[in-house]
Structures are given as C-alpha cells and as structure tokens.
C-alpha cells in the first residue's frame, strides 16, 4: 500500500519548491525515481531552474516531462514509467497515485490550496492509507 506523507511549510510556492529540491536529492541518493507533479508550466520551469542551481557541489539529473528519469517534472496527468515517489504540488490527487510506493503532499500557505490538501488528507485517511505529517513551518528555511 502507498505510504503518504504530508509536509507543511510556512511560506509560498518558492519555499515549497526549495523543499522539493531537497526531497528529490535525498531520493536520488537512495536510487529512487521521483515524479514531481506541478500545477502549471511556469511552476515546472521554476522547479527545473531551481534543480539546476540547487547545489554547486552536486548534480540532480532531471527534466521536464513524465518520461524523464530519474527526476521528472510534469503538469500532465500521466505518470509514464514512474512508480517510486510522487511529489504532489497539485491541489488534486491524481487518479493513479496508488501505483507509487510513496506520495509526498507538500502544503504551502495559500488558503484554497491548504483546504484542498486538508481534503486530500481526509481522502487518504478514509481509505486506510498509512499517513505521516511533518510540520516544517518552523524548521525549514531555505
């Protein structure tokens, strides 16, 4: 069964993208593939740039499009061959989330988005998915 983790942040989308960079790099170190599902092509471009500039001392291989490996950034509702980690920055849960070993739901400060993530938490909980919640609002400062 898919493990679902929620990460709550104080700050906006830029703070969330910084966390995604860290989570993607951590997953890469354990040889896991990551699909980053974002809400717009603009956000995909922002995350792409942030991953290129993330750390001067390391390289995070990634690209835009679900077919990219090992780190993919996409807006499309198509997971391609990914099945390891889904980082969901969209408000909605994709219908194919359960094919992943782990789903990471990122919560940043934007009222409608936060409510959608509360609804997502309820959705997973009602269906018995293993849940964890990490409040990083005081700890994570990119």
LINFEN-V35334 format. One record per pair of residues at least 24 apart in sequence whose ideal C-beta (glycine too) atoms are under 6 Angstrom apart, sorted by sequence separation. I is the first residue (numbers start at 0). J is the second residue. D is the distance in whole Angstrom. If there is no record, write none. Layout:
BEGIN
i:I j:J d:D
i:I j:J d:D
END
This chain:
BEGIN
i:47 j:72 d:6
i:90 j:115 d:4
i:46 j:72 d:5
i:92 j:119 d:5
i:20 j:49 d:5
i:43 j:72 d:5
i:16 j:46 d:5
i:20 j:50 d:6
i:43 j:74 d:6
i:16 j:49 d:5
i:20 j:53 d:5
i:40 j:74 d:6
i:24 j:59 d:5
i:23 j:59 d:6
i:32 j:69 d:5
i:33 j:70 d:5
i:34 j:71 d:5
i:35 j:72 d:5
i:37 j:74 d:6
i:34 j:78 d:6
i:23 j:70 d:5
i:34 j:81 d:4
i:32 j:81 d:6
i:32 j:83 d:4
i:33 j:84 d:5
i:34 j:85 d:5
i:35 j:86 d:5
i:36 j:87 d:5
i:37 j:88 d:5
i:38 j:89 d:5
i:31 j:83 d:4
i:31 j:84 d:5
i:36 j:89 d:5
i:26 j:84 d:5
i:19 j:86 d:6
i:15 j:105 d:5
i:15 j:107 d:4
i:12 j:107 d:6
i:1 j:97 d:5
i:11 j:107 d:6
i:1 j:99 d:6
i:2 j:101 d:5
i:3 j:102 d:5
i:4 j:103 d:5
i:5 j:104 d:5
i:6 j:105 d:5
i:7 j:106 d:5
i:8 j:107 d:5
i:1 j:102 d:6
i:3 j:123 d:5
i:17 j:141 d:3
i:3 j:128 d:5
i:1 j:128 d:6
i:2 j:129 d:5
i:3 j:130 d:5
i:4 j:131 d:5
i:5 j:132 d:5
i:6 j:133 d:5
i:7 j:134 d:5
i:8 j:135 d:6
i:9 j:136 d:4
i:8 j:136 d:6
i:6 j:135 d:6
i:7 j:136 d:6
i:8 j:139 d:6
END
